[in-house]
Amino acid sequence: METQVDVLIAGAGISGIAAAYYLQKNCPDKSFAIVEARDAIGGTWDLFRYPGIRSDSDMYTFGYSFYPWQQPQAMAPAPAILEYLNGAVDEFGIRDKIRFGTRVERLSFSKAKSRWTVQARDVNTGESQVYGCNFFWGCMGYYRYEAGYTPEFEGVERFHGPIVHPQQWTDDIDYGGKRVVVIGSGATAVTLVPALAERAEHVTMLQRSPSYIVSIPQNDPIDRALKWLLGEQRAYPLIRWKYIFLTTMFYRFARRYPDLAKHFYVGGVRKALRPGYEVDKHFNPSYSPWDQRLCMVPDGDLFEAINAGKTSVVTDQIDSFTERGIALKSGEELDADLVVTATGITLQLFGGAEVEVDGEVIDASQTVGYKGAMLSGVPNFAFTIGYVNASWTLRAEITSQYVCDVLQVMDEKGCTQCCPRVDPGIELDTPVDLSSGYFQRSIHILPKRGKEFPWRAEQNYKIDRRATLEGSIEDGVLEFTKSDDADQGDASALQRAVAP
């Protein structure tokens, strides 16, 4: 039996909840459902269970504009985030719309019917399910939930202790009183290390190269003063805009004056660590700030763990695993009882579901992203991807409002389809600006990007918000048609137009 709705949202994490809120608010006549592969809301924040897991953005922007974050800490642990998201779902009556344990496997669009047929599966029983919708909205994030990325290390079979990726962390992993080596220097590693150090005998962060690490206050005195003067409700938008302004300003400053930004960031680490510490070796990256995402640590907890002697940083390359630990290229050997491979994530588009239009499979890498929310040549289809240089939620809310605007225009015009049409002569750019490993490993699967808007979404909240939400929906690029209109072109022609 097929379940019919106007809009089907896939994913009940931060993006899916935002989509549902704005859909209810701005398009109240639209029927919708949310399908979620897991048995709980929260996405990433329900999946990851490793010690210390927390937001790597401030919660005033990581939280929603329509549901104020009211806890004092700026960077929150996963349980607090889940509590917040569950509060939002219940506050706005979204929970009843969610179909848990439902994994989307295949999407097929019929232009003649202006209809998506969505093949899904009950992850608990294996039973097939079918949904029909006019508009599909992918809010599944962009990485593979089943497994993270772990490089092939020589000799792992010789190591006597457990080796675990943070994405597969379970509550029965014992690290109390143990010697732990964490491989990696990104956001996950700098979160794990101080948390593990609370119980472990010693934690070593083993990195091939340094990352930029910035300390931010958990309870900013400016935030406290605004709350005291204005109260929680009135202070929230001001605090939120304060963080938006600071994040945008520092990003733009770093891209324009990378040497000065490097001096500022590394200087902050130098002040935080004890005199004589080898800061230039362990915390002075070879790349410019924001070539990769910055790592945020609340109240400098990583630096405190280092100063206390509970944590050490080793910058070297792995030669092989041994029975006792890890042999390094320098000849040193690190003894370990437990090794944690915080070596990154694996990207995956649309939850791994296959997408086809009129029987032709769509290769996302041969499409061009439109306003950071749609794909060229794919009708009635939107996706939500957050920022990489700021809070995910800021971009998610822009996309949510934009998709609702598109749906409203479709209704006003009496149209059944909308589809971005790319000019074959469009000048293309690389999909992302970041050199982070997880992007570079997957760049071949990502949609292409144009040099200019609307085929390029900037990593700037104010610019994106103005360009996306204040510009005309009918821009001559997004075409609105009825299912009985003339032929709209086939997917292969569109793919040829953007092929490299």
Secondary structure, DSSP 4 states (H G I P E B T S, - for coil): -EEEEEEEEE--SHHHHHHHHHHHHH-TT--EEEEESSSSS-THHHH---TT-B-SS-HHHHSBTTB---SS-SS-BHHHHHHHHHHHHHHTT-GGGEEETEEEEEEEEETTTTEEEEEEEETTT--EEEEEEEEEEE-S-SB-SS-------TTGGG--S-EE-GGG--TT---TT-EEEEE--SHHHHHHHHHHHTTSSEEEEEESS---EEEE-SS-HHHHHHHHHH-HHHHHHHHHHHHHHHHHHHHHHHHH-HHHHHHHHHHHHHHHSPTT--HHHHS--SSPTTSSPPEEEETTHHHHHHHTTSEEEEE--EEEE-SSEEEETTS-EEE-SEEEE-----B-SGGG-EEEETTEE--GGGSBEETTTEETT-TTEEE----SSS-HHHHHHHHHHHHHHHHHHHHHHT-SEEEE---TTPPEE-S-S---HHHHTTGGGSPBEESSTTS---S-HHHHHHHHHSS-S--SSEEEE-TTSS----HHHHHHHH--
